[in-house]
């Protein structure tokens, strides 16, 4: 097991990404960090403008060790990231509510990742076009080819930001109640309420053309399935398509 751990690619541990407490829950290997990032759709990007901290929620996607997000060209966040700005991007998942026999020992099961890097605007037309395809295909593999082409004005109105992950760490709690030994005899219910985000039944657009079936890239989004599992599967398919495209080039 130790030999396998040693072969994993890891982010350097620095003052920025080093866990300050509960080191046993921390991971610095790429696999653990990417698993948290890829299982989520929503991230929070933190940055400072003129001394004022901001934190913006947005959709993110990953390609290798790069993270991308996009928004309106009028966005304050995106306008201020144009020249290259240090940012901190985080993704978190709530997996359970942990009820103990004391208020102090109540907790939550979770997965989280924190990534540091310098965000920059993607100005190169080819790189930007590829990124705008990526925001669709990363979540719905192969769907971009089925859509109408993006208009020039739509592309102009959309800013894409990219950030290579320089430092990162993951932190996970997946455990039961952790009471103090003397509290186990206290007469109160204790345990875990698991928490999941589950996909509901699809609702077709009422103006759908006759005979329109879901594309193959949507097969993973089944009613009752966990969203994080579907997103991880989509990421793996997306990475496979990226590898094929690179070999073709």
Secondary structure, DSSP 8 states (H G I E B T S, - for coil): -HHHHHHS-B----TTTS-SS-GGGEE-BHHHHHHHHHT-SEEEEEEEETTEEEEEEEEEEEETTEEEEEEETT-HHHHHTTT-EEEEEEEEEEEEEEE-SSGGG-EEEEEEEEEEEEEEE---HHHHHHHHHHHHHTTSTT-GGGS----HHHHHTEEEEEEE--EEEEEEE-------GGGTTSSS--EEEE---B-------TT--TT----GGGTT--TTSBHHHHHHHHHHHHHHHHHHHHHH-
